[in-house]
Amino acid sequence: MGNTESRVVEGWTGRLFEDFTVGDIYYHPFGKTVTQADNQTFTLATQNVSKTHIDANFALATEFGKPLVNSTFILALVTGQSTIDLSMNVFANLGWDEVRLPHPVLEGDTIYSRSKVLSLRDSGSRPSVGIVKVATEGFNQDGTVVISFLRTFMIYRRGFLPGVESARPAEDSLPDIAVQA
């Protein structure tokens, strides 16, 4: 007979400063196929007027033959993909440095990412956080690196993460566990 008792199992809540080790590499779990809608929405929302992102007829005349994906969208996407492993518990981003775009991204490409922890240090002004520096790369479905950058952020230390209380319904509204015979 299986377990007929239920228990609340907390989901992944992210790393704190003490959970990082210099040299660790994280392959972030989510990929994203970049669509025309992604590219045009981001480009237009940020008032980028480059025809290479939104005018397929213009892009047809370029060496790429179709619209290039807005590079700042790729920076935002890859930063977002890294959040699950790096900065769910961020206090503040301090900066992105040495952003490089070695290969273009085209609509329809799927982007994945990875990060390597380069350094850890105490914050001189805030004892509740530490400072983490990482190198992050985004790569496409062929394994070609399309963006690389250094990122520095402040992250909470263990014992200092603000608690958030949320209202939860009682578990008794969930169905009973079926006992398999």
PyMOL commands that place a pseudoatom at each C-alpha (Angstrom):
pseudoatom trace, name=CA, resn=MET, resi=1, chain=A, elem=C, hetatm=0, pos=[0.000, 0.000, 0.000]
pseudoatom trace, name=CA, resn=GLY, resi=2, chain=A, elem=C, hetatm=0, pos=[1.203, 3.498, -0.846]
pseudoatom trace, name=CA, resn=ASN, resi=3, chain=A, elem=C, hetatm=0, pos=[1.406, 6.506, 1.375]
pseudoatom trace, name=CA, resn=THR, resi=4, chain=A, elem=C, hetatm=0, pos=[-2.082, 7.867, 2.096]
pseudoatom trace, name=CA, resn=GLU, resi=5, chain=A, elem=C, hetatm=0, pos=[-0.789, 10.949, 3.927]
pseudoatom trace, name=CA, resn=SER, resi=6, chain=A, elem=C, hetatm=0, pos=[-0.256, 14.235, 2.122]
pseudoatom trace, name=CA, resn=ARG, resi=7, chain=A, elem=C, hetatm=0, pos=[2.488, 16.738, 2.822]
pseudoatom trace, name=CA, resn=VAL, resi=8, chain=A, elem=C, hetatm=0, pos=[3.250, 20.205, 1.540]
pseudoatom trace, name=CA, resn=VAL, resi=9, chain=A, elem=C, hetatm=0, pos=[6.517, 20.162, -0.400]
pseudoatom trace, name=CA, resn=GLU, resi=10, chain=A, elem=C, hetatm=0, pos=[8.036, 23.568, -1.015]
pseudoatom trace, name=CA, resn=GLY, resi=11, chain=A, elem=C, hetatm=0, pos=[9.196, 24.282, -4.555]
pseudoatom trace, name=CA, resn=TRP, resi=12, chain=A, elem=C, hetatm=0, pos=[12.573, 25.639, -5.609]
pseudoatom trace, name=CA, resn=THR, resi=13, chain=A, elem=C, hetatm=0, pos=[13.104, 28.959, -3.843]
pseudoatom trace, name=CA, resn=GLY, resi=14, chain=A, elem=C, hetatm=0, pos=[16.429, 29.953, -5.369]
pseudoatom trace, name=CA, resn=ARG, resi=15, chain=A, elem=C, hetatm=0, pos=[19.995, 30.298, -4.206]
pseudoatom trace, name=CA, resn=LEU, resi=16, chain=A, elem=C, hetatm=0, pos=[21.286, 32.610, -1.524]
pseudoatom trace, name=CA, resn=PHE, resi=17, chain=A, elem=C, hetatm=0, pos=[24.821, 34.028, -1.397]
pseudoatom trace, name=CA, resn=GLU, resi=18, chain=A, elem=C, hetatm=0, pos=[26.167, 31.064, 0.578]
pseudoatom trace, name=CA, resn=ASP, resi=19, chain=A, elem=C, hetatm=0, pos=[24.944, 28.619, -2.096]
pseudoatom trace, name=CA, resn=PHE, resi=20, chain=A, elem=C, hetatm=0, pos=[27.356, 29.892, -4.765]
pseudoatom trace, name=CA, resn=THR, resi=21, chain=A, elem=C, hetatm=0, pos=[30.844, 28.490, -5.353]
pseudoatom trace, name=CA, resn=VAL, resi=22, chain=A, elem=C, hetatm=0, pos=[33.408, 30.078, -7.653]
pseudoatom trace, name=CA, resn=GLY, resi=23, chain=A, elem=C, hetatm=0, pos=[33.817, 27.924, -10.758]
pseudoatom trace, name=CA, resn=ASP, resi=24, chain=A, elem=C, hetatm=0, pos=[30.323, 26.402, -10.704]
pseudoatom trace, name=CA, resn=ILE, resi=25, chain=A, elem=C, hetatm=0, pos=[28.620, 26.253, -14.108]
pseudoatom trace, name=CA, resn=TYR, resi=26, chain=A, elem=C, hetatm=0, pos=[24.840, 26.266, -14.429]
pseudoatom trace, name=CA, resn=TYR, resi=27, chain=A, elem=C, hetatm=0, pos=[23.094, 25.197, -17.631]
pseudoatom trace, name=CA, resn=HIS, resi=28, chain=A, elem=C, hetatm=0, pos=[19.804, 27.045, -17.244]
pseudoatom trace, name=CA, resn=PRO, resi=29, chain=A, elem=C, hetatm=0, pos=[16.834, 24.724, -17.835]
pseudoatom trace, name=CA, resn=PHE, resi=30, chain=A, elem=C, hetatm=0, pos=[14.605, 26.749, -20.139]
pseudoatom trace, name=CA, resn=GLY, resi=31, chain=A, elem=C, hetatm=0, pos=[15.006, 27.401, -23.848]
pseudoatom trace, name=CA, resn=LYS, resi=32, chain=A, elem=C, hetatm=0, pos=[12.927, 29.814, -25.913]
pseudoatom trace, name=CA, resn=THR, resi=33, chain=A, elem=C, hetatm=0, pos=[12.191, 29.798, -29.609]
pseudoatom trace, name=CA, resn=VAL, resi=34, chain=A, elem=C, hetatm=0, pos=[12.172, 33.447, -30.636]
pseudoatom trace, name=CA, resn=THR, resi=35, chain=A, elem=C, hetatm=0, pos=[9.139, 34.346, -32.715]
pseudoatom trace, name=CA, resn=GLN, resi=36, chain=A, elem=C, hetatm=0, pos=[8.385, 37.222, -35.043]
pseudoatom trace, name=CA, resn=ALA, resi=37, chain=A, elem=C, hetatm=0, pos=[5.917, 38.481, -32.426]
pseudoatom trace, name=CA, resn=ASP, resi=38, chain=A, elem=C, hetatm=0, pos=[8.655, 38.491, -29.739]
pseudoatom trace, name=CA, resn=ASN, resi=39, chain=A, elem=C, hetatm=0, pos=[10.991, 40.446, -31.984]
pseudoatom trace, name=CA, resn=GLN, resi=40, chain=A, elem=C, hetatm=0, pos=[8.473, 42.984, -33.233]
pseudoatom trace, name=CA, resn=THR, resi=41, chain=A, elem=C, hetatm=0, pos=[6.753, 43.542, -29.888]
pseudoatom trace, name=CA, resn=PHE, resi=42, chain=A, elem=C, hetatm=0, pos=[10.029, 44.156, -28.047]
pseudoatom trace, name=CA, resn=THR, resi=43, chain=A, elem=C, hetatm=0, pos=[11.445, 46.296, -30.846]
pseudoatom trace, name=CA, resn=LEU, resi=44, chain=A, elem=C, hetatm=0, pos=[8.366, 48.492, -31.107]
pseudoatom trace, name=CA, resn=ALA, resi=45, chain=A, elem=C, hetatm=0, pos=[7.846, 48.707, -27.321]
pseudoatom trace, name=CA, resn=THR, resi=46, chain=A, elem=C, hetatm=0, pos=[11.396, 50.015, -26.912]
pseudoatom trace, name=CA, resn=GLN, resi=47, chain=A, elem=C, hetatm=0, pos=[11.003, 52.472, -29.834]
pseudoatom trace, name=CA, resn=ASN, resi=48, chain=A, elem=C, hetatm=0, pos=[13.877, 50.916, -31.751]
pseudoatom trace, name=CA, resn=VAL, resi=49, chain=A, elem=C, hetatm=0, pos=[13.405, 52.129, -35.322]
pseudoatom trace, name=CA, resn=SER, resi=50, chain=A, elem=C, hetatm=0, pos=[15.892, 49.789, -37.013]
pseudoatom trace, name=CA, resn=LYS, resi=51, chain=A, elem=C, hetatm=0, pos=[14.283, 48.349, -40.153]
pseudoatom trace, name=CA, resn=THR, resi=52, chain=A, elem=C, hetatm=0, pos=[16.379, 45.208, -39.831]
pseudoatom trace, name=CA, resn=HIS, resi=53, chain=A, elem=C, hetatm=0, pos=[14.137, 44.049, -36.965]
pseudoatom trace, name=CA, resn=ILE, resi=54, chain=A, elem=C, hetatm=0, pos=[10.658, 44.845, -38.259]
pseudoatom trace, name=CA, resn=ASP, resi=55, chain=A, elem=C, hetatm=0, pos=[10.743, 45.131, -42.049]
pseudoatom trace, name=CA, resn=ALA, resi=56, chain=A, elem=C, hetatm=0, pos=[10.988, 41.675, -43.653]
pseudoatom trace, name=CA, resn=ASN, resi=57, chain=A, elem=C, hetatm=0, pos=[11.232, 43.202, -47.141]
pseudoatom trace, name=CA, resn=PHE, resi=58, chain=A, elem=C, hetatm=0, pos=[14.210, 45.334, -46.077]
pseudoatom trace, name=CA, resn=ALA, resi=59, chain=A, elem=C, hetatm=0, pos=[15.803, 42.343, -44.283]
pseudoatom trace, name=CA, resn=LEU, resi=60, chain=A, elem=C, hetatm=0, pos=[15.436, 40.287, -47.457]
pseudoatom trace, name=CA, resn=ALA, resi=61, chain=A, elem=C, hetatm=0, pos=[17.970, 42.599, -49.102]
pseudoatom trace, name=CA, resn=THR, resi=62, chain=A, elem=C, hetatm=0, pos=[20.540, 42.076, -46.322]
pseudoatom trace, name=CA, resn=GLU, resi=63, chain=A, elem=C, hetatm=0, pos=[23.083, 39.270, -46.131]
pseudoatom trace, name=CA, resn=PHE, resi=64, chain=A, elem=C, hetatm=0, pos=[20.856, 37.519, -43.558]
pseudoatom trace, name=CA, resn=GLY, resi=65, chain=A, elem=C, hetatm=0, pos=[17.763, 37.410, -45.788]
pseudoatom trace, name=CA, resn=LYS, resi=66, chain=A, elem=C, hetatm=0, pos=[15.345, 37.791, -42.895]
pseudoatom trace, name=CA, resn=PRO, resi=67, chain=A, elem=C, hetatm=0, pos=[14.884, 40.015, -39.840]
pseudoatom trace, name=CA, resn=LEU, resi=68, chain=A, elem=C, hetatm=0, pos=[17.550, 39.988, -37.162]
pseudoatom trace, name=CA, resn=VAL, resi=69, chain=A, elem=C, hetatm=0, pos=[16.263, 39.629, -33.621]
pseudoatom trace, name=CA, resn=ASN, resi=70, chain=A, elem=C, hetatm=0, pos=[16.738, 42.741, -31.522]
pseudoatom trace, name=CA, resn=SER, resi=71, chain=A, elem=C, hetatm=0, pos=[19.973, 42.212, -29.571]
pseudoatom trace, name=CA, resn=THR, resi=72, chain=A, elem=C, hetatm=0, pos=[18.645, 43.870, -26.431]
pseudoatom trace, name=CA, resn=PHE, resi=73, chain=A, elem=C, hetatm=0, pos=[15.789, 41.354, -26.447]
pseudoatom trace, name=CA, resn=ILE, resi=74, chain=A, elem=C, hetatm=0, pos=[18.406, 38.574, -26.455]
pseudoatom trace, name=CA, resn=LEU, resi=75, chain=A, elem=C, hetatm=0, pos=[20.217, 40.250, -23.541]
pseudoatom trace, name=CA, resn=ALA, resi=76, chain=A, elem=C, hetatm=0, pos=[16.928, 40.402, -21.614]
pseudoatom trace, name=CA, resn=LEU, resi=77, chain=A, elem=C, hetatm=0, pos=[15.960, 36.843, -22.578]
pseudoatom trace, name=CA, resn=VAL, resi=78, chain=A, elem=C, hetatm=0, pos=[19.256, 35.264, -21.539]
pseudoatom trace, name=CA, resn=THR, resi=79, chain=A, elem=C, hetatm=0, pos=[19.325, 37.269, -18.307]
pseudoatom trace, name=CA, resn=GLY, resi=80, chain=A, elem=C, hetatm=0, pos=[15.784, 36.059, -17.636]
pseudoatom trace, name=CA, resn=GLN, resi=81, chain=A, elem=C, hetatm=0, pos=[16.700, 32.433, -18.393]
pseudoatom trace, name=CA, resn=SER, resi=82, chain=A, elem=C, hetatm=0, pos=[19.490, 32.653, -15.813]
pseudoatom trace, name=CA, resn=THR, resi=83, chain=A, elem=C, hetatm=0, pos=[17.229, 33.957, -13.051]
pseudoatom trace, name=CA, resn=ILE, resi=84, chain=A, elem=C, hetatm=0, pos=[16.075, 30.505, -11.922]
pseudoatom trace, name=CA, resn=ASP, resi=85, chain=A, elem=C, hetatm=0, pos=[19.650, 29.498, -11.089]
pseudoatom trace, name=CA, resn=LEU, resi=86, chain=A, elem=C, hetatm=0, pos=[21.243, 32.810, -10.185]
pseudoatom trace, name=CA, resn=SER, resi=87, chain=A, elem=C, hetatm=0, pos=[19.031, 35.626, -9.061]
pseudoatom trace, name=CA, resn=MET, resi=88, chain=A, elem=C, hetatm=0, pos=[15.630, 34.531, -7.822]
pseudoatom trace, name=CA, resn=ASN, resi=89, chain=A, elem=C, hetatm=0, pos=[16.681, 36.123, -4.535]
pseudoatom trace, name=CA, resn=VAL, resi=90, chain=A, elem=C, hetatm=0, pos=[18.412, 39.194, -5.977]
pseudoatom trace, name=CA, resn=PHE, resi=91, chain=A, elem=C, hetatm=0, pos=[18.573, 42.389, -3.967]
pseudoatom trace, name=CA, resn=ALA, resi=92, chain=A, elem=C, hetatm=0, pos=[19.790, 44.437, -6.941]
pseudoatom trace, name=CA, resn=ASN, resi=93, chain=A, elem=C, hetatm=0, pos=[21.519, 44.078, -10.280]
pseudoatom trace, name=CA, resn=LEU, resi=94, chain=A, elem=C, hetatm=0, pos=[24.729, 46.085, -10.317]
pseudoatom trace, name=CA, resn=GLY, resi=95, chain=A, elem=C, hetatm=0, pos=[25.600, 45.843, -13.977]
pseudoatom trace, name=CA, resn=TRP, resi=96, chain=A, elem=C, hetatm=0, pos=[26.160, 44.058, -17.242]
pseudoatom trace, name=CA, resn=ASP, resi=97, chain=A, elem=C, hetatm=0, pos=[29.648, 44.378, -18.697]
pseudoatom trace, name=CA, resn=GLU, resi=98, chain=A, elem=C, hetatm=0, pos=[31.463, 43.253, -21.807]
pseudoatom trace, name=CA, resn=VAL, resi=99, chain=A, elem=C, hetatm=0, pos=[28.294, 42.392, -23.721]
pseudoatom trace, name=CA, resn=ARG, resi=100, chain=A, elem=C, hetatm=0, pos=[29.328, 40.697, -26.968]
pseudoatom trace, name=CA, resn=LEU, resi=101, chain=A, elem=C, hetatm=0, pos=[27.182, 39.492, -29.866]
pseudoatom trace, name=CA, resn=PRO, resi=102, chain=A, elem=C, hetatm=0, pos=[29.358, 37.054, -31.851]
pseudoatom trace, name=CA, resn=HIS, resi=103, chain=A, elem=C, hetatm=0, pos=[26.573, 35.573, -33.987]
pseudoatom trace, name=CA, resn=PRO, resi=104, chain=A, elem=C, hetatm=0, pos=[23.215, 36.951, -35.164]
pseudoatom trace, name=CA, resn=VAL, resi=105, chain=A, elem=C, hetatm=0, pos=[19.895, 35.606, -33.921]
pseudoatom trace, name=CA, resn=LEU, resi=106, chain=A, elem=C, hetatm=0, pos=[17.147, 35.141, -36.493]
pseudoatom trace, name=CA, resn=GLU, resi=107, chain=A, elem=C, hetatm=0, pos=[13.437, 34.697, -35.908]
pseudoatom trace, name=CA, resn=GLY, resi=108, chain=A, elem=C, hetatm=0, pos=[12.854, 30.974, -35.347]
pseudoatom trace, name=CA, resn=ASP, resi=109, chain=A, elem=C, hetatm=0, pos=[16.138, 30.367, -33.503]
pseudoatom trace, name=CA, resn=THR, resi=110, chain=A, elem=C, hetatm=0, pos=[15.881, 28.708, -30.094]
pseudoatom trace, name=CA, resn=ILE, resi=111, chain=A, elem=C, hetatm=0, pos=[18.031, 30.270, -27.377]
pseudoatom trace, name=CA, resn=TYR, resi=112, chain=A, elem=C, hetatm=0, pos=[19.487, 28.443, -24.366]
pseudoatom trace, name=CA, resn=SER, resi=113, chain=A, elem=C, hetatm=0, pos=[21.951, 29.724, -21.775]
pseudoatom trace, name=CA, resn=ARG, resi=114, chain=A, elem=C, hetatm=0, pos=[24.587, 28.914, -19.189]
pseudoatom trace, name=CA, resn=SER, resi=115, chain=A, elem=C, hetatm=0, pos=[26.508, 30.820, -16.528]
pseudoatom trace, name=CA, resn=LYS, resi=116, chain=A, elem=C, hetatm=0, pos=[29.777, 30.374, -14.649]
pseudoatom trace, name=CA, resn=VAL, resi=117, chain=A, elem=C, hetatm=0, pos=[30.397, 31.880, -11.205]
pseudoatom trace, name=CA, resn=LEU, resi=118, chain=A, elem=C, hetatm=0, pos=[33.543, 34.037, -11.419]
pseudoatom trace, name=CA, resn=SER, resi=119, chain=A, elem=C, hetatm=0, pos=[33.747, 35.696, -8.021]
pseudoatom trace, name=CA, resn=LEU, resi=120, chain=A, elem=C, hetatm=0, pos=[32.027, 36.190, -4.696]
pseudoatom trace, name=CA, resn=ARG, resi=121, chain=A, elem=C, hetatm=0, pos=[32.571, 38.981, -2.206]
pseudoatom trace, name=CA, resn=ASP, resi=122, chain=A, elem=C, hetatm=0, pos=[31.015, 40.607, 0.779]
pseudoatom trace, name=CA, resn=SER, resi=123, chain=A, elem=C, hetatm=0, pos=[29.131, 43.846, 0.317]
pseudoatom trace, name=CA, resn=GLY, resi=124, chain=A, elem=C, hetatm=0, pos=[30.968, 46.691, 1.990]
pseudoatom trace, name=CA, resn=SER, resi=125, chain=A, elem=C, hetatm=0, pos=[27.767, 48.604, 2.692]
pseudoatom trace, name=CA, resn=ARG, resi=126, chain=A, elem=C, hetatm=0, pos=[25.100, 45.944, 3.250]
pseudoatom trace, name=CA, resn=PRO, resi=127, chain=A, elem=C, hetatm=0, pos=[25.808, 43.000, 5.561]
pseudoatom trace, name=CA, resn=SER, resi=128, chain=A, elem=C, hetatm=0, pos=[22.550, 41.300, 4.502]
pseudoatom trace, name=CA, resn=VAL, resi=129, chain=A, elem=C, hetatm=0, pos=[23.800, 40.637, 0.954]
pseudoatom trace, name=CA, resn=GLY, resi=130, chain=A, elem=C, hetatm=0, pos=[26.817, 39.395, -0.947]
pseudoatom trace, name=CA, resn=ILE, resi=131, chain=A, elem=C, hetatm=0, pos=[28.029, 40.267, -4.424]
pseudoatom trace, name=CA, resn=VAL, resi=132, chain=A, elem=C, hetatm=0, pos=[28.221, 37.635, -7.160]
pseudoatom trace, name=CA, resn=LYS, resi=133, chain=A, elem=C, hetatm=0, pos=[29.891, 38.047, -10.550]
pseudoatom trace, name=CA, resn=VAL, resi=134, chain=A, elem=C, hetatm=0, pos=[29.088, 35.597, -13.348]
pseudoatom trace, name=CA, resn=ALA, resi=135, chain=A, elem=C, hetatm=0, pos=[29.875, 35.088, -17.009]
pseudoatom trace, name=CA, resn=THR, resi=136, chain=A, elem=C, hetatm=0, pos=[26.771, 34.181, -19.005]
pseudoatom trace, name=CA, resn=GLU, resi=137, chain=A, elem=C, hetatm=0, pos=[26.432, 32.900, -22.541]
pseudoatom trace, name=CA, resn=GLY, resi=138, chain=A, elem=C, hetatm=0, pos=[23.368, 32.432, -24.696]
pseudoatom trace, name=CA, resn=PHE, resi=139, chain=A, elem=C, hetatm=0, pos=[23.573, 29.892, -27.498]
pseudoatom trace, name=CA, resn=ASN, resi=140, chain=A, elem=C, hetatm=0, pos=[21.280, 28.721, -30.262]
pseudoatom trace, name=CA, resn=GLN, resi=141, chain=A, elem=C, hetatm=0, pos=[19.913, 25.318, -31.249]
pseudoatom trace, name=CA, resn=ASP, resi=142, chain=A, elem=C, hetatm=0, pos=[23.203, 24.504, -33.010]
pseudoatom trace, name=CA, resn=GLY, resi=143, chain=A, elem=C, hetatm=0, pos=[25.303, 25.265, -29.917]
pseudoatom trace, name=CA, resn=THR, resi=144, chain=A, elem=C, hetatm=0, pos=[26.600, 28.523, -31.422]
pseudoatom trace, name=CA, resn=VAL, resi=145, chain=A, elem=C, hetatm=0, pos=[27.183, 31.270, -28.843]
pseudoatom trace, name=CA, resn=VAL, resi=146, chain=A, elem=C, hetatm=0, pos=[25.066, 34.298, -29.801]
pseudoatom trace, name=CA, resn=ILE, resi=147, chain=A, elem=C, hetatm=0, pos=[25.664, 36.525, -26.762]
pseudoatom trace, name=CA, resn=SER, resi=148, chain=A, elem=C, hetatm=0, pos=[28.084, 36.678, -23.854]
pseudoatom trace, name=CA, resn=PHE, resi=149, chain=A, elem=C, hetatm=0, pos=[28.305, 39.077, -20.951]
pseudoatom trace, name=CA, resn=LEU, resi=150, chain=A, elem=C, hetatm=0, pos=[29.498, 39.544, -17.401]
pseudoatom trace, name=CA, resn=ARG, resi=151, chain=A, elem=C, hetatm=0, pos=[26.854, 40.288, -14.812]
pseudoatom trace, name=CA, resn=THR, resi=152, chain=A, elem=C, hetatm=0, pos=[27.244, 41.449, -11.228]
pseudoatom trace, name=CA, resn=PHE, resi=153, chain=A, elem=C, hetatm=0, pos=[24.432, 41.363, -8.711]
pseudoatom trace, name=CA, resn=MET, resi=154, chain=A, elem=C, hetatm=0, pos=[23.758, 41.606, -4.989]
pseudoatom trace, name=CA, resn=ILE, resi=155, chain=A, elem=C, hetatm=0, pos=[21.996, 38.592, -3.542]
pseudoatom trace, name=CA, resn=TYR, resi=156, chain=A, elem=C, hetatm=0, pos=[20.564, 38.036, -0.089]
pseudoatom trace, name=CA, resn=ARG, resi=157, chain=A, elem=C, hetatm=0, pos=[22.498, 36.058, 2.494]
pseudoatom trace, name=CA, resn=ARG, resi=158, chain=A, elem=C, hetatm=0, pos=[20.903, 33.195, 4.380]
pseudoatom trace, name=CA, resn=GLY, resi=159, chain=A, elem=C, hetatm=0, pos=[18.718, 34.559, 7.178]
pseudoatom trace, name=CA, resn=PHE, resi=160, chain=A, elem=C, hetatm=0, pos=[18.114, 37.927, 5.494]
pseudoatom trace, name=CA, resn=LEU, resi=161, chain=A, elem=C, hetatm=0, pos=[15.728, 37.090, 2.666]
pseudoatom trace, name=CA, resn=PRO, resi=162, chain=A, elem=C, hetatm=0, pos=[12.495, 39.011, 3.261]
pseudoatom trace, name=CA, resn=GLY, resi=163, chain=A, elem=C, hetatm=0, pos=[9.610, 36.709, 4.054]
pseudoatom trace, name=CA, resn=VAL, resi=164, chain=A, elem=C, hetatm=0, pos=[6.387, 36.994, 2.148]
pseudoatom trace, name=CA, resn=GLU, resi=165, chain=A, elem=C, hetatm=0, pos=[3.272, 35.570, 3.686]
pseudoatom trace, name=CA, resn=SER, resi=166, chain=A, elem=C, hetatm=0, pos=[0.602, 34.658, 1.211]
pseudoatom trace, name=CA, resn=ALA, resi=167, chain=A, elem=C, hetatm=0, pos=[-2.903, 33.448, 1.800]
pseudoatom trace, name=CA, resn=ARG, resi=168, chain=A, elem=C, hetatm=0, pos=[-3.309, 29.791, 0.925]
pseudoatom trace, name=CA, resn=PRO, resi=169, chain=A, elem=C, hetatm=0, pos=[-6.531, 27.837, 0.775]
pseudoatom trace, name=CA, resn=ALA, resi=170, chain=A, elem=C, hetatm=0, pos=[-6.852, 24.788, 2.995]
pseudoatom trace, name=CA, resn=GLU, resi=171, chain=A, elem=C, hetatm=0, pos=[-5.478, 21.569, 1.474]
pseudoatom trace, name=CA, resn=ASP, resi=172, chain=A, elem=C, hetatm=0, pos=[-8.778, 19.783, 2.126]
pseudoatom trace, name=CA, resn=SER, resi=173, chain=A, elem=C, hetatm=0, pos=[-10.186, 21.243, -1.117]
pseudoatom trace, name=CA, resn=LEU, resi=174, chain=A, elem=C, hetatm=0, pos=[-7.787, 18.954, -3.019]
pseudoatom trace, name=CA, resn=PRO, resi=175, chain=A, elem=C, hetatm=0, pos=[-9.018, 15.459, -3.870]
pseudoatom trace, name=CA, resn=ASP, resi=176, chain=A, elem=C, hetatm=0, pos=[-8.204, 12.509, -1.635]
pseudoatom trace, name=CA, resn=ILE, resi=177, chain=A, elem=C, hetatm=0, pos=[-5.330, 10.257, -2.559]
pseudoatom trace, name=CA, resn=ALA, resi=178, chain=A, elem=C, hetatm=0, pos=[-6.452, 7.180, -4.461]
pseudoatom trace, name=CA, resn=VAL, resi=179, chain=A, elem=C, hetatm=0, pos=[-5.161, 3.974, -2.929]
pseudoatom trace, name=CA, resn=GLN, resi=180, chain=A, elem=C, hetatm=0, pos=[-3.998, 1.558, -5.610]
pseudoatom trace, name=CA, resn=ALA, resi=181, chain=A, elem=C, hetatm=0, pos=[-4.906, -2.093, -5.068]
for i in range(1, 181): cmd.bond("trace and resi %d" % i, "trace and resi %d" % (i + 1))
show_as sticks, trace
zoom trace
